[in-house]
Amino acid sequence: MTATLVVFDLDGTMIDTAPDLIESLNHTIAARDLEPVSFDDLTHLVGQGARVMIRRAFDLRGYPLSDQEVDPLFDRFIDHYKAHMPGLSRPFAGLEASLDRLERDGCRVAVCTNKAEQLAVPLLRKLGLADRMAVITGGDTFAFRKPDGRHLLETIRLAGGDPAKSILVGDSVNDIQAAHNASVASLGVTFGYSDVPIADLNPTRIISHFDELTVELVQETLAASHRAPFPVTA
């Protein structure tokens, strides 16, 4: 019988990476003498990987980038981020205990993030979490990424899961839309980096702390998603 699969987003869901994303992004845009960004800015910047985050930071400061300008800035970001990993990034409170509970009760866990694999995998490894994941897919693993539902469905497939017995835990519109687009149950967290209230995104269920994430809640979330039609999203 296929085990229940809990798929996590990474930044803003499993791991509080904001301090290090901000530091590396400010290091990157300092190459053009741009004003540093803050956490309030970050909620509008993250979600589609480092390249898009850099573009959005420059747009925010009124300096749109050409395609030719992005690559060297991306390399600057990657070099700085990897050199300081894991920095101040830490699992959100209660995460590891929730993983213990899920695994003890027969669930498997995986990661589906828009962060590049070359950043996501070593970060999780340095935090001692990589070996607990059935699979880790990044924004560059496939030719598509969240909110495209195929990113989630392919992650589930690689993890040996069944979409009908899987949920996605996430903090942002990309996560919840990906779940909707894949017709997979979703669990929204309130403590992440979303620039809109997570309830506005219509996840199947919502938690405000990982202490709430139990196998009973996972099963309740799955049951609720099967009772209600999934929202139609772009």
Buried (B, 14 or more C-beta within 10 A) or exposed (E): EEBBBBBBBBBBBBBBBBBBBBBBBBBBBEEEEBEBBEEEBBBBBBBBBBBBBBBBBBEBBEEEBEEEBBEEBBEBBBEBBEEBBBBEBEBBEBBBEBBEBBBEBEBBBBBBBBBBBEBBBBBBBEBEBBEBBBBBBBBBBBEEBBBBBBBBBBBBEBBEBBBEBBBBBBBBBBBBBBBBBBBBBBBBBEBBBBBEEBEEBBBBBBBEBBEBBBBEBBBBBBEEBEEEEBEEBE
